[in-house]
Every structure is written in C-alpha cells, then in structure tokens.
C-alpha cells in the first residue's frame, strides 16, 4: 500500500490562519484513497518543524512526502524545485528563533533537487483549473528548511519522492490587497498535485525555467 505524507503549517507572523494547514486538514477529512494518507500541521519553528517531520518520516516510511507552506504574494500554487542548505530568517519563527546564515543541516550538500515530479504536478494543478507555476526558490525561512529536511531524510532511501509546494493566501482570510485563491481551489489544486506525485513514474518534459 502506498503511503503519502502531507504536511502544512500553523499560522505565523501575526496571521490568524494559514491556508497550508487549513488545506491539509480538509484534504485529510475527504481523502478516499486508495493510498494511505498521513497528515500533520507543523509548527512554524526551525527546530520543531524539522524534528517533527523527521519523526513522521521514520514512523510511517512514506512513499511520497509533500510539505506545503504559505507564500504570501504568490498568485497560484507553486511546486518547488530546489531546497538550499541555508537558514537565514528575516523574521523570528514562532519559537523566537531567528537563524542567520546557518546551514539547515551541518555537513549536508549545499542543495537538493526535489524528487517529486514537479513539472507533472504543476501541469496537473493547471489542468484542474487552478493557477500554477514551477518555482525555483523556496526562500530561506522555515518552508525551505522543511523542504531541505524532507529531502535530506529521504536521500538514502531509493524510491521515496519528496518535496515542497507553496500556496497563496486563501481569499477567505487574505490581508487586504493580497493575491489569493479560494481555499476550495487550493485544496483542489493540492489534490491534483498529490495524484500526479503518485501516478507520474517520470516527470513531464515541459518548459519550466525562468529568465530571471
């Protein structure tokens, strides 16, 4: 039986909600399989999030790991292609930690590429009628840290696919003037991405690069 691990995040930076955590909860409530779905909402903490994600991976031995986070300002869902080994926080996390120029994992590679079929996932989200694009930077905050952790924890186990996907604000709770999508669209896009992550044996050969 295939096992999928999907995680979102709790609210941070003064927001009352976080659409990544809200969407993950809704997906778990309506999941009909056939795969086993394990879901969790992680703390927005460098140490706490990576420790909990590592524990979930070791406990459940998932075949697919999709971590989800909020990227305020983006207009659609954005599978991430690269995680860098750098924690450089513009603001403190929810535990008050604000690492500067620190590796996410000391002694680990400088970067990991996602092992998810990110182009196929991007295409599947768009085909579901939800705005989507491929991203080449997950930032240097807790989202990137969690993506790097997922890839580092699974690097030595062949066959596991892991990576990260950013979502915009949900329209129901977005700050005034912020780009957003209805939470239902975010959920639908994430479900399409999960399906592609499981069903695509190789990634799609589609343009996904940027000029700047």
N, C-alpha and C positions, 0 to 999 in steps of 0.2 A: 504494500500500500504506500503510495506517495504521500509524503508529509510536507506541508507548506507552513513555514513560519512567517507571519506578517506582524510587524510592529509599527506603532505610531508613537506620538509624543503627547505629554501633558502640556497645558498652557505655559507660556513663558513671556518674559518681557512686558508684563502687565496686561496681557490679553486674558480675557475671561474664558476663552475656549481655544482649542487647537484643532483645525479640521483634519489633521492627520490622525489624531487619536479618535476623534468622533467617527471618521470614516471607517477606521479599522474595527471599532465596536459594531457598527452597522453591518459590515461585511461578515463578521463572526456570527451575528444574530441570524442572518439569512443564508449562510453558507449551506449548500446542499450537496457538496462533494462532486465527484466520488472521492477526491483526495481528503485526507485528514488535515484540518486547518487548526493551527495553533496560533493564537493571537495574544498580544500584550501591548499595553500602553506604557512606554518607558518614561523615566524621569528625564527632564532636560538638565542633566548633570553629566559632565565628562566621565567621572569615575563611576557613578551609579549606573548610567546607561550602558557603558561598555561591559561592566561586571554582570549586569542582568542579562544582556544579550548573549554574552559568552556562556552563562549558565543555561540559558534556554537552548542554545545550540548543542551543548553537551548532553542535556537531559533528553531532548527529543530527536536528535540526529536527523534534522530535516533534509529533504532533497532540494528544496528551494527556500531561500531566505530573501524576503523583500522587506526592507525597512523603509518607512515612509515618514517624511517630515514636511514642515511648512516652509515655503519660500515666499514671504510676503513681497508683492511686487510682480511676481510672475503671473502670466495670463492663462497658463494651461498646466497640464501635468507634464513633468519633465523627468524621465528616466535619466539617471546619472551614469556617465561612462567611466569616470576616474575618481578615485579617492587618494588624497595625498597624505603623507605621514607628517602632518603638521596640525597642531592645535594652537591657534592664535586668535584669542577671543576679543572681539570689540566690546562686548558687554559681559558681565558675570553670568554664569549659569545659575540655575535655581538653587544651588547649594552655596553660591557666593564664590565659586572658583572661577578665576579668570586667567587661564594659562596664556603665556606669551612666548611665542617662538619655541614651543616644546613639541617633541615628537609624540604622536599618538601612541606608538609602540616603540620603545627604545630598541635599536638594533634591527628593526624590521626594514623592508625595502622602502625606497623613497615614495613609491606609489603602487597601487594595484588597479588594474582594469576590472570593471565589473565582469562577472562570469555569467550574468543573466544575458539573454538575447535582447539587448536594449533597443536595437532598431526594430525588431519584430514587435516588441512591446509598444514602442512609440506608434507604429503603424496600426496596431490593434486598438489602441486608445482612440486614435483619429477615426478609425473605421466605426467605432461605437458612437461617433458624433460628438466627441469631447476634444477640445483643443489640446494638442500635444506637440512637443518638440524634444529633441535629444539635447541634453546638457553636458558640457564638458568640465563643469566645476561645481562641486558640492559645497564650496565655501571652506571655511576653516573653523567653524563652530561645532556644536555637538552633532549635527547631521553628518558632516564629513567624518568626524571621529567615529561615529557608529558604523558608517559605511566601511571605513578602514578596518574597524574591529571585525565586522562580519566577514570581510574578505581574508583577513589575517587568520581568523579562527578556522576558516574552511579551506585555506590554501593547501593544506597537506592531505585533504580527503578528496580523491578524484570523484567526479560526478556531481558534487554539490554545486548548485548555482546560487550565487548571492549578489546582492547589490542594493541600490537605494533609488527611491523615487520621490521627487519633491512635488507638492501640490500647492496651489494658490490659496488665498483666503476663501472661506465659504461665504457666499453672499449674505447668508442669514446673520452673520456676525462680523462682517468685514469692517475695518475702520472706514470712515468717510473718505471717499475718493479712491480707495484702494482697488486694484484689479481683483476680480473674484469670479468664482463659479458657484452655482447652487451645490449644496452638499450632495444632493442626489446625483448630480453629474460627476462629482469627484468619486463617489462610490462606484458608479457605473464604469468610469474610466479605470479605476483600480482593479475592478473585477476583470475587465478585458485584459489588463496587463498581467494579472495572475494567470489567466488562461493561456496567454501567449508564452509566459515564462515556463509553464509546464509542457505545453504542446509543441513548441518550436525546437526541434532537435539541433538545428543550427540557426544562427542569426540571419536575418534578412539582409540581402545585398542591396541596400538602398542608400542614397546620399544622406549623410548626417553631419557633415562637417560644417564649420563656420569660417568666415573670412577674418573675423577679429573677436 
